[in-house]
Amino acid sequence: MTTVVQTSEEDPALSVVRFTSEVSWSDAGPEVVEQQVNRLCVEAQECMVVGRWLDLASLMLTTADLIFSKVSEKDIECIFTVICNLVTKPESPDESLEMAKLIATKITNQPNDKPALRLKIMFNLYNLLENPYSQFFVYMKALNLAVNGKVAENIIPSFKKMDNFLREWHIGIKDQRELFLAVSNVLKENKSLAKDSFKFLTKYLATFSGEDASIIGEAKEEAVRTIIEFVKVPDIFQCDLLDMPAVAQLEKDAKYALVYQLLNIFLTQRLDAYFDFHAANSTLLKSYGLVHEDCIVKMRLMSLVDLGSAESGQIPYALIKDTLQINDDEVELWVVKAITAKLMDCKMDQMNQIVIVSRCTERVFGQHQWQALRAKLAIWRGNIANVIGTIQANKVTEDGTQAMQGLTIR
């Protein structure tokens, strides 16, 4: 048996207005329902005829909260697909942006009610937009929705595309700061993503380069947080924080100078300096949630890295023992730890009690390191040029010899 379902040619937007109106006025009695539905449908048609798309979107969103509470999730998604599609109607990017703001604000104003569904609708809205700033605005609203609705796991995968987003959005410095800080705040709640949180915090601080003191001062608390994150995360051993104005301002700050000093120790000094600092400031470290034993482990590895950079490729076992303040039988264990952490490429010569280093990670990579790298590249270029010259000279000699051997004596 075949069932024939009648379909309507009514515009989807008008169908949504009719459906949502009927839901909104369902408790008022048939006569009132019919009257109100007709009134709203007429108003919607007038908006469509003259192209008042922003007014139409506003009309359709009037009952949005009620729809979320009374309609199935499948129907909610269908309704908002039609509403979101209105952003493609205006010819003016400014009007489209205003519509996107209106829709996004309405969707996100109750983040604890069906947050995953609301976030999905926000993604649909984002994909309909062509204006870069409109996309950025909707993404930020979605980000806040994910945080407030406790569904951050649904938006974290998009962070991997952040470089592409930035190229597409063309946003200014202030918007970049807002974005980087918001992303970092999402990531810091997950300990397994601590490195990513630190990366976005660093991006945030880097945006303050060249700003005047009053503006840089806004980043003071985040600069402190970034330093503590660097010290606390066990597998981050390199950063350029010391070169950033937002961090440098802490050096002479009455409240945070010691935090800056701690960063300086981890990036430029060795374990003995950390022990001296801890002896005088153990309470400070505890106040920031830093565990002394964990700091020792990280500082030993960073001290070993510093030895590898400073000792011209060979480190005596005795020097490692004294610098890391460990026993004789622990030297090779710490070298293996450094290799495992990919901080060093080296070989241990047990007969001669030395570590032969072929590569070592720099704790900081500033102007000095760039100059050293430039010098090494110049040496390599010279060596390669010499090799090429030798090969060419040998080839000329070989060709000349073969020519001589080919001559016929008459």
Secondary structure as the mmCIF struct_conf table of DSSP 4:
data_model
#
loop_
_struct_conf.conf_type_id
_struct_conf.id
_struct_conf.beg_label_comp_id
_struct_conf.beg_label_asym_id
_struct_conf.beg_label_seq_id
_struct_conf.end_label_comp_id
_struct_conf.end_label_asym_id
_struct_conf.end_label_seq_id
HELX_LH_PP_P HELX_LH_PP_P1 THR A 2 VAL A 4
BEND BEND1 GLU A 10 GLU A 10
HELX_RH_AL_P HELX_RH_AL_P1 PRO A 12 SER A 24
TURN_TY1_P TURN_TY1_P1 TRP A 25 ASP A 27
BEND BEND2 ALA A 28 ALA A 28
HELX_RH_AL_P HELX_RH_AL_P2 PRO A 30 VAL A 50
TURN_TY1_P TURN_TY1_P2 GLY A 51 GLY A 51
HELX_RH_AL_P HELX_RH_AL_P3 TRP A 53 LEU A 61
TURN_TY1_P TURN_TY1_P3 THR A 62 THR A 63
HELX_RH_AL_P HELX_RH_AL_P4 ALA A 64 LYS A 70
BEND BEND3 VAL A 71 VAL A 71
HELX_RH_AL_P HELX_RH_AL_P5 GLU A 73 ASN A 85
HELX_RH_3T_P HELX_RH_3T_P1 LEU A 86 THR A 88
BEND BEND4 LYS A 89 LYS A 89
BEND BEND5 GLU A 91 GLU A 91
HELX_RH_AL_P HELX_RH_AL_P6 PRO A 93 THR A 108
BEND BEND6 ASN A 109 GLN A 110
TURN_TY1_P TURN_TY1_P4 PRO A 111 ASN A 112
BEND BEND7 ASP A 113 LYS A 114
HELX_RH_AL_P HELX_RH_AL_P7 PRO A 115 LEU A 128
BEND BEND8 ASN A 131 ASN A 131
HELX_RH_AL_P HELX_RH_AL_P8 PRO A 132 ASN A 148
TURN_TY1_P TURN_TY1_P5 GLY A 149 LYS A 150
HELX_RH_3T_P HELX_RH_3T_P2 ALA A 152 ASN A 154
TURN_TY1_P TURN_TY1_P6 ILE A 155 ILE A 155
HELX_RH_3T_P HELX_RH_3T_P3 ILE A 156 LYS A 161
HELX_RH_AL_P HELX_RH_AL_P9 MET A 162 TRP A 169
HELX_RH_AL_P HELX_RH_AL_P10 ILE A 173 LEU A 187
TURN_TY1_P TURN_TY1_P7 LYS A 188 GLU A 189
HELX_RH_3T_P HELX_RH_3T_P4 LYS A 191 LEU A 193
HELX_RH_AL_P HELX_RH_AL_P11 ALA A 194 ALA A 206
TURN_TY1_P TURN_TY1_P8 THR A 207 GLY A 210
HELX_RH_AL_P HELX_RH_AL_P12 ALA A 213 ILE A 216
HELX_RH_3T_P HELX_RH_3T_P5 GLY A 217 ALA A 219
HELX_RH_AL_P HELX_RH_AL_P13 LYS A 220 LYS A 232
TURN_TY1_P TURN_TY1_P9 PRO A 234 ASP A 235
HELX_RH_3T_P HELX_RH_3T_P6 LEU A 241 ASP A 243
HELX_RH_AL_P HELX_RH_AL_P14 PRO A 245 ALA A 248
TURN_TY1_P TURN_TY1_P10 GLN A 249 LYS A 252
TURN_TY1_P TURN_TY1_P11 ALA A 254 TYR A 256
HELX_RH_AL_P HELX_RH_AL_P15 ALA A 257 THR A 268
HELX_RH_AL_P HELX_RH_AL_P16 LEU A 271 SER A 287
TURN_TY1_P TURN_TY1_P12 TYR A 288 GLY A 289
HELX_RH_AL_P HELX_RH_AL_P17 HIS A 292 ALA A 310
TURN_TY1_P TURN_TY1_P13 GLU A 311 GLY A 313
STRN STRN1 GLN A 314 PRO A 316
HELX_RH_AL_P HELX_RH_AL_P18 TYR A 317 LEU A 324
TURN_TY1_P TURN_TY1_P14 GLN A 325 GLN A 325
HELX_RH_3T_P HELX_RH_3T_P7 ASP A 328 GLU A 330
HELX_RH_AL_P HELX_RH_AL_P19 VAL A 331 THR A 340
TURN_TY1_P TURN_TY1_P15 ALA A 341 LYS A 342
BEND BEND9 LEU A 343 LEU A 343
STRN STRN2 MET A 344 ASP A 349
TURN_TY1_P TURN_TY1_P16 GLN A 350 GLN A 353
STRN STRN3 ILE A 354 CYS A 360
BEND BEND10 ARG A 363 ARG A 363
BEND BEND11 GLY A 366 GLY A 366
HELX_RH_AL_P HELX_RH_AL_P20 GLN A 367 GLN A 405
TURN_TY1_P TURN_TY1_P17 GLY A 406 GLY A 406
HELX_LH_PP_P HELX_LH_PP_P2 LEU A 407 ILE A 409
#
